[in-house]
Every structure is written in structure tokens, then in C-alpha cells.
Amino acid sequence: MRPDFNLETAAMAAGAARIAGVDEVGRGPLAGPVTAAAVILDPTRIPDGLNDSKQVSAKRRTVLAALLRECAWVSVGHASVEEIEQHNILMASHIAMQRAIAGLAETPDLVLIDGSMVPRGLNVPAQPVVKGDTRSLSIAAASIVAKIARDQIMVDLAQQHPGYGWETNMGYGSKSHISALQNLGVTPHHRRTFKPVYNMLYQEKNVMS
């Protein structure tokens, strides 16, 4: 299934002029922020090849993200590791989504949100779309922008904390990342409430006590 513009077209027919697609990336990693993007496409200038970011090569994602910043309204929002730990990953992803929506140059008339839930307290009309990045071009665009933005953060953090492989695993719990955690320890960018990191800290605490 490839995304199309049908949801957006129906919303426009119902009177919505500006429709934003919203998606997040980074709910599963052991390190780094969760990142969301909001994108309002120009129906007359939709880049070719938009799809769920997982179905697009890294090189093509980079090209599409640059094109989108030229021909669409784009905004990115993050929720920090501290916010993930303070709330939970779902709430933090919703915080990132709200920040992305709030950062748009124009307030959308409707927001199409990937998933089954609308962030609590959102002050614009919103519609959840299950598997939205495979159904809506606007959400697919947001998935690409969010992926590129978060990947760049992890590449930058990898330079500050070498050895964890964040430039390739993007903070996900790969074998090499888990091994580095055991050998190098936990950084300030690790999510302490996530099980592998929590278990490691708990074991260390038990050993020290």
C-alpha cells in the first residue's frame, strides 16, 4: 500500500484549506529524544516518491526532506530524554507532536496524526489515522522529515559519545549498542526507564550496595 492524497482531498472538500500530516520517530530507541514533524503539503507541488520513511532509502529520504522544506510548510518538534523519563514514551511523543504542530508557520485547519490517538489538549481539529504513513502523503512526508531530523541528532551525539554506534543504530538496542552499554556505561542521553538501561543501572546499584 502506498500513500495517496485522498484523505486530504476529502478534508479540503469539507472546507479545510490547510491540512497537516504529523508523525513521530524514535519511540523504541534506548537513547536520544523522540522527534515529530508536521508537514502541510502544497497540493500543486507534491514531491514524487513520498512514502513511509521505512520504505525509502536513506539517500532518497535526504533528497525528499530537502525538497519538502522548499515546497511545503514544515516544522519539527522534540521531547527530551528527561521528558520521556518524567512522563512516558507515549506522552513524550505527543509532546513532540504538539511542538511540531505549534511550530508551523500557519495554523492548520485539520491535523492528520499517524496512529490511533490524538494528543491530549491539542487545540486544532485532528484525526488519527492508523498506519497513516502508508495512507496519507502528508503523514508520509512528516515521517521522512522526522526521521532525517532525529538521525542527524543521533549522528551529532555519536561524535560526543563514541563507541555506542549511534551514527548507524540511531540509539536502537542493537547488539553492538547493548555491548557498549555494558562496557562503557550509561550516558546522560540514555533513557533510564527503558528496560535494558534500567536493568543495567539497577544491577550496578546492587553491586555497589
Stockholm file with secondary structure:
# STOCKHOLM 1.0

chainA/1-209         MRPDFNLETAAMAAGAARIAGVDEVGRGPLAGPVTAAAVILDPTRIPDGLNDSKQVSAKRRTVLAALLRECAWVSVGHASVEEIEQHNILMASHIAMQRAIAGLAETPDLVLIDGSMVPRGLNVPAQPVVKGDTRSLSIAAASIVAKIARDQIMVDLAQQHPGYGWETNMGYGSKSHISALQNLGVTPHHRRTFKPVYNMLYQEKNVMS
#=GR chainA/1-209 SS CCCBSHHHHHHHHTTCSCEEEEEEECSSCSBSCEEEEEEECCTTCCCTTCCCGGGSCHHHHHHHHHHHHHHSEEEEEEECHHHHHHSCHHHHHHHHHHHHHHTSSSCCSEEEEESSCCCTTCCSCEEEETTGGGTBHHHHHHHHHHHHHHHHHHHHHHHHSTTSCHHHHTTCCCHHHHHHHHHHCCCTTBCTTSHHHHHHHHHHHHHHC
#=GC SS_cons         CCCBSHHHHHHHHTTCSCEEEEEEECSSCSBSCEEEEEEECCTTCCCTTCCCGGGSCHHHHHHHHHHHHHHSEEEEEEECHHHHHHSCHHHHHHHHHHHHHHTSSSCCSEEEEESSCCCTTCCSCEEEETTGGGTBHHHHHHHHHHHHHHHHHHHHHHHHSTTSCHHHHTTCCCHHHHHHHHHHCCCTTBCTTSHHHHHHHHHHHHHHC
//
